Amino acid sequence: MNEVNFSGTIDEPCAGDGSISDCLSSLGHQGNAYDINPRVSVITNADALSIGSAENIITNPPYGPAMYPLLDHWHKITSGKIALLVKLNFLEAQSRTKYLTGDNTPIMVI
């Protein structure tokens, strides 16, 4: 089984209805959930670009051009790991090379 271990809090900056946050909470992880248009009251109404710092991030980000400013921001503010729940074809686009090489090389693709 492939597994990624996290140390510290895990934030979900594109929480939507809170499914990922609920799963993380049920596994005992602490963190915050944010969304620009939250669908449930326990999620903080905030733009993902306004988050000032995070130990770790797990999220299913929006696709398309909106994703790139978010990824740039998260790489600057995150001290731990970033886990993106994306379609496999995310790895194929040349426009995403900077998110997949150097310091940003994925440690695991599951």
SULTALIN-V687658 format. One record per residue. N is the residue number from 1. OMEGA is omega in degrees with one decimal (NA if undefined). Layout:
n = (N;N)
omega = (OMEGA;OMEGA)
This chain:
n = (1;2;3;4;5;6;7;8;9;10;11;12;13;14;15;16;17;18;19;20;21;22;23;24;25;26;27;28;29;30;31;32;33;34;35;36;37;38;39;40;41;42;43;44;45;46;47;48;49;50;51;52;53;54;55;56;57;58;59;60;61;62;63;64;65;66;67;68;69;70;71;72;73;74;75;76;77;78;79;80;81;82;83;84;85;86;87;88;89;90;91;92;93;94;95;96;97;98;99;100;101;102;103;104;105;106;107;108;109;110)
omega = (174.9;-177.6;174.8;179.1;-179.8;174.5;-179.6;-177.8;178.3;178.0;176.8;-172.4;178.4;-165.1;179.4;-178.8;175.5;-176.8;-179.8;179.5;177.8;179.6;179.3;179.5;-179.6;177.4;175.6;179.9;175.8;176.5;-178.7;176.9;-179.0;170.9;179.3;177.8;-175.2;-179.1;176.3;-171.4;-178.1;178.7;-179.6;177.5;-178.8;173.2;-178.9;177.1;-179.0;179.9;-174.0;179.3;177.5;173.5;179.9;177.1;167.7;-178.3;170.1;-172.3;174.5;179.9;177.9;-174.8;-179.3;-176.7;-170.4;175.8;178.5;-179.7;177.6;-179.0;-177.3;177.4;179.9;-171.1;-174.1;-180.0;-178.3;-174.2;171.6;176.5;179.2;175.3;-174.6;175.0;-177.8;-178.9;172.5;-177.3;-172.0;-171.8;177.9;-179.5;-179.1;-175.7;-177.2;177.9;-173.3;-177.4;178.3;179.4;-176.9;-179.4;178.7;176.9;-179.4;171.1;-177.4;NA)
